[in-house]
């Protein structure tokens, strides 16, 4: 998939662990793991907004586009 989720990088920068983060977001640790490991097929803008709010960042800090044809 050409979209890479750098959620673990931002969590490390903000020094927040998965348990704390999932509680602040109101999602399960299992769903957070799906997001962190690029296993999600889709995400709502409301979820992206919550991620950015809790991490105090911009969407570009979490999501990255890569051109698969450049590999």
N, C-alpha and C positions, 0 to 999 in steps of 0.2 A: 504494500500500500504506500502511495507517495506521501501520505501525511504521517509525520512522526510526532508522538506526544512526549514532550520533555517534562512531564509532571514530576518525576522523581528528582530531576535536577533542581527545579524550583522549590520542591519540598526541602531538599538538602540546603539550599541557599537560605531558606527561611527557618531552618532548624526545627521542622515540625515532623513528627513521626506519623505513620499511617493511622494509628488509633486516634490520635488527637485530630488529625485532619478529617477523617471520616466522620467523627462526632460533630465537628464544626460545620461540615457540609450537610450532615443529615443523611448520609448514605452508608451502606454496609461496607466493611473492609473488603469483602469479596468484589463488590462493584468498583471500589477504588482500585483494586488490583487489576481488574479488567481494563480500566482507563490507563493505569500506569504502564501496563505491559503491551500496549498497542493492540489489544484484542477486541476493542469496541468497534462495532460496525458503523455506529452513528452516535451523535451526542446532541442534546438540545442546547440551544443558545442560553437557556436559563441555567443549565449545568455549567456551561463555560463561564457565564457571568458569576456564578457562585464560586467557582474555582479561582477566578481572578480577584474576587472580593476578599476571600479568605487569605490568598497569597499576596494580596496587594501588588498585582502585576497586570500586564496587558496580555491579550490573547497571543500575541506574537512571542511572548516569553514561554508559552506552553506548547504552541503548535508550530511545526516546521514543515514546509513543503519541499520534497526532493523529487527531481525528475528521474523516474526509473530508467529512462532511456540513456541517461548519462553513465550508467554502470557498466 
